[in-house]
Amino acid sequence: MSAVTTDPAGRTGVPAEVLRARAYLLRVAEPPCREVVDFVRTHGPVEAADRIRRGEVSGPLAERVRARRAYDRAEADLEAAHAAGARLLVPEDDGWPAWPFTAFGTRGALERNELAPPVALWVRGARSLSDLCDLAVSVVGSRAATGYGTHAAAELGSVLAGAGVTVNSGAAFGIDAAAHRGALAAGGPTLAVLACGPDRAYPAAHETLLERIAAAGAVVSEYAPGAVPARHRFLVRNRLLAAMGGGCVVVEAGARSGSQRTASDARALGRPVMAVPGPVTSAMSVGCHELVRAGAELVGRPEHVLETIGRLGVDLAAEPARPRRPTDGLDPAVAAVHDALPARAAWPVDRLTEEAGLPAGIVRAALVELEERGLAEYVHGLWQRPGTEPVSARGGA
């Protein structure tokens, strides 16, 4: 994969030993691994890495690192990342998205071991990941998307990115790609989270798309250079998508879908979950409809999403334009007289009084108002709707 122009060493004074330690810790246990995270929090990355290498650990942590602790490829990983135009972003870096990842310490996340935060992240792209996550939304959905779904995802990506929102997704076929492309078309930021190494294009057909994403935002992965995609890694990376967005929008999802896992992770992390409705006959919208039934917010326009994740009381969705009728705003009595006017005839006041069920005085006043509004005509002593063919007094009575 060709490298994106960036500064692979673009960090603020992070010691090389810290980078090597966290690169080692990323590989020593398959993420997510709360045992490693907690051990690093207690001892710091350098000492934690040294203790694990020497086998000076016990309990569940010892089991998690047993298979890999003797394999230290930190230097090789850092060099491979550099060659691919990527860098290792660590919590000690000013560009680390600390606020989004605090969600991993919430009660909902702590109750699920698979919602542990990342030890570090491999990143391609020159923009600050912290800045990209400041106002962001994750847009996910089916790979086997319909035309309806890809259109909806592209519109979401375009409008939200045009409003300065980072559009996060997984760079897969279908909804993911449509959301990324919509954001890129608007010239806005977008971010892809991979289930493989940062130096790989997966799917291979999206190599150019990933280059464009890295140039406009960032390509992110927990997996070291050279790591291949695997089914469980897609599920694991979904928690990062959920965390790095201020909300999660599911555009299309089948009855069984990885997108529902992302929505579940988002809910556990305290993020709002949104779903785009689809035809009730579409198998690709079953998951979205189930999410709505379970409490997800139904969104039909990008403005709905922005209202949910944006600034409180500021990013409000405008009311949709509604068609107006000439009779809008009529007093109920005047509206009743208008309804009493025949469609293809002309009637005297007494007939209209009977039809409307109102006193003659009210009917006459209403007819005057309707005439002023162009909603009634007085012809040969009879009242009719405008445009009605003139009729004789005998025929109209």
N, C-alpha and C positions, 0 to 999 in steps of 0.2 A: 504494500500500500504506500503511496507517495505521502510524504510528510507535509503537513500544513505549516506555513511559515509561523513560527512562534519562538518563544524563548524557553526551552525545556528547563532551564535553571531559574525560571522567573518566580522566585520566592524571596521572602524577606528574611534573610539571615538564619535559615534553618540549618543547624549543624549537619554535616555529612553523616555523622554517626547516627543521628536520629532518622535520617532518610533510609540508611541501610537497615536499621533496626525495624522500621515499620515495613519496609519492603520484604524483609524476612518474615515478619509476623503476618503479612497478608497471605503468604503461601503456607505457613506452618499448620494452619487448620482451615478447612473449607468453610468459607463464610456462609451464613453469619455464625459467629462463635462468641457468645456472651462471656464465656469463661476467659477467653483471651482478652476481650475488652476490659473486663473487670481486673484482670491481672495487670494489664498495662496501666489502668487507672491507679492501682495501688503502688506499683513500683516504678512507673515511668517506662517509656518504650525501650530504652537502651538496656536497663537492668532486666526488664522482663524478657527481652530477647536473649540475653546472656544466660539467664536462669533456665529458660526453656531448652536452649542448645545443650546445656550441661545436664539436663534431665533433673533439675532441682525443683520439680513440681510434683504434685500428687493429686489424688482424687479425680473428678471429672475432667479437669484440665489435662492431666497426664494422659488420659485416654484419648482426648481430642487431638493431641499433638504427637502421639506416639509414632505414627506412620511416617511423619514428615520432618520431625525436629532435626534430624541429622543432615537434611538437605538444605544448604544455604546458598541460594542463587540470587541473593540481593544485588550484588554488583552486576551480574549478567543481566538481570531484569532492568536495572536502572540504565545500563548501556543500550539495551534493546529498545527501551522506551524513548531514549534520546534519539536513537536512529529513526524512530517512527514519528518524531515530532511531538512526543508526549512527555509528560512530567509526572512525578509522584507528588500529589497534593496531600499534605498531612495536617492534623489538627493544630500543630504548632505554627502553621502558615497563616498569615493575615487573610488569605483568600479562602480559607476553609469556611464552608457554610455552617457555622456553629448554630445559628438560631434554628434552621430547619431540623437539625439533628437532635435538638433538645427533646423533640417529640419521642425519641426512643427511650426517654426516661419517664414517660408518663405511665400511669397505672395500666392502661390498656396494652401498652407495648411490653411492660415488664411481666405481664401475665403470659406472654407468648415468647418463648426462647428464640424463635426464628425471627423476631423483630429486633435483634441486636444491631447497634449502629456499626458502620464500617470502621475498620482500623485505619484505613487510608484509602485514597482513590487515585487511579491512573487517569489522567486528563489530557485530551488533545484539544487545543484551541487556546487563543491568547487572552480571552476574556476572563475576568474574575468569576469563579464559580459562586462565590458569595453574592456578588452583584446580580448574577443571572437568577439566583434563587430568591432574590429580594421580593419580586412580584412575579410569580410563576404559577402555571397550572399544568397538570398532567392530563394528556388526552390519550386514551387507550381504546382498543377495540379489536374486533376480529381481523385475522389475516384474510379470511375468505369474505371480505366485505362486499356489499352490494354497491351499485352505482349511487343509490341514495346515501349510503353510509359514507362513501368516499367524498361525495359532494358536501355533506354536512361537516365532516372532519376538516376538509380543506377550508371551508368558510370559517369554521371556528379558529383554525390556525391563522388564517389571514387577518381576520378582524382583531383577534386578541393580540397578535404580534404587532399589528399596526398601532395598537393602543399602548405598546410598550411592555406587554406581558410576555415572559419567556414561555414558550410552548414546549413542554417536556413530553417525550415519548420514547419508544423503544426501537425505532428504525426498522421495524418489521414490515412485511408486505401489508397491504390493506389500509386500515385506519391509521396506523402509526405513520406510514409514509405520506399519506394524504395530509395529515396534520403538519408534519415537518415541511412539506412542499408549500402548503398554504402560508406558513410563517415566512419561509424564504421568499416567496413571491411578493410578500408585503414588505420585504426588507427588514424584518424584525428578528429578534433573537429566538433561537430554538436550541434544545439540548437533547441529546440521545444518550440513553443508558444501555450499555451492552451486556450481554451474557457471555462474553468471550474477552480475549485480550484486546487492549486498545490499538494494537497493530494489525488487527484482522478486520476485514469487511464481511459482516454477516448480516443479511444474506449477501453473497458475492455480487449480485446484480445491483446492490446499493452502494458500491464503492464510491461512485461520484457523489451520490447523495450525502454520504457520511463526510466526504471532504467539504462539501458545502455547509453542512451543519457545523463542523469544526471551525470553519472560517467565520460563521455568523454567531456562534455560541460556543458549544463544547460537546465533545464526545467523552463519556465517562464510563469507567468500569472498575470493579473491585478485583478483577482477574488480571494476573500478570501477563506481560507480552507472551504471545504464543499459546495462551490458553484457548482451548476449543470450546464451542458452545455445547451445552448439554441441557436436557429437559429441566433438571432441578435448578440449574443456574438461571433459567428464565424466571422461575418462580421466586428465586432468591432476589434477583435484581428488581422485582416488582416493588419490594418494600422501599427501595431507594427512590423509585419513581413517585411512590406515594408520599415520601417524606419531603422531597425537594419541590413539590408543588403545594401551593396554598389551597388546593382542592384537586379532586380527581373527577374527570368527565369520562364516562363510558359512552361511546357513540353507538357501537353495535357489539353485541355479545350473544353467543349461543347459550344453550342451556348449561353446557359445561365449557367454561372459558377461563383462560388465565387472567383476563381483564377483571373478572369477578374476584379473583385473588387480590389484584391490585386494589380494587374497591374495598375489600375486607381489610387489607393492611391500612389503607387510608383512614377507614373508620376507627380502627384500633389506635391509630396515631393522632386521632382528634381532628382529622381533616374532613371538610365537607365532601360528600359524595354526590355527584350529579349524574343524570342519565338522559340521553336523547331518546325520545320515544320513536317508534317505527310502526309500520303496518302490523296489525295483529296477526296477519297471515304469514309474516316473515320469520323464519327460524332464527335469523340473525338478530332479531330484536327481542327474543324471548328473555334473554339475560337482563336486558335493560328494563323491561317491564317488571321482572321479578325484583330488581333493585328498587324501583319506584314503590312497589307494593311493600317493600321492607323499610321504606323511609327515605330513600334517596330523593333528592330534589329533581323534579322534572325541569329540563331546560330545553327551550326550542330555538333560542337565538344566542349569538355570542354575548350580547348585552346582558343576558340572564347570568351567564358565567361570570362576567366582570363584576356584576352587582354582588355576587356571592363571595368572590375572593378579593375584591377591591377595597377601597377606602370606605369606611362606614359613613353613610349619609352623603357620600360624594359620587361614587361610581354607580349611580342608580340607573336602572333600565327605563328608558322612556316608554310611555304607553304607546302601543302600536297605533298607527293611523287607522281610523275607523271610517267607513263610508257614511256620509250624512244624507238624510232624506229631507225633502222639502217640508215634511210634517214634523221634523224634530223640534222639540221645544214648544209645541202647541199646548195650550191649556187643555186639560182633560175634556171639558165641555166642548171646546172648539174642535178637538180631535174627533169627538163623537159625532158632531154635525158633519165634519168632513167625511167620516166613514159612511154616514147616511146618504151622502150624495150618490145617485145611481151612476153606474159606469157608462151606460148607453142611453140615457134618457134625461129629461129635465123635469123637476118637480116643483110644485108650489110650497110655500112655507108650511102650510098646515100638514102636508104630507111628510115633510122633513121633520116637523115637530113630533108626529106620530112615530116615525121611524127611529129618531134619536131618543125619544122618551124624555124630552126636555120641554120646559115652558116656551111658548112662542117668542117671548121677549129675549130669552137667552139665545134661541136659535137665530133670530134676526141679527143680534149683535155678533154672534159667531160668524154668520155669513158675511157681514161687512168686513170683519177681520180676514176671513179667508179670501175675499175678493182683493183686499189690499195686498195680500201675500201672493196673489196670482194663483190661488188654489181653488177658486170658484168663479163662475161667470153668471151674470144675470141677463137672461135673454127672453124677451117677450113675456115678462112677468113670471118667468120660471128660473130655477137655479139648477146649474149643471156643472160638471167638472170641465176645466179648460180643454178645448180640442174636441169636445163632444159635438157630433153633427146636430145642427139646430133641429128642433122638433116642434110640431104644432102643439098648441095648448091641449087639444084633444088627445094627441098621442102621448103627451108627456104626463097627463094627469093620471 
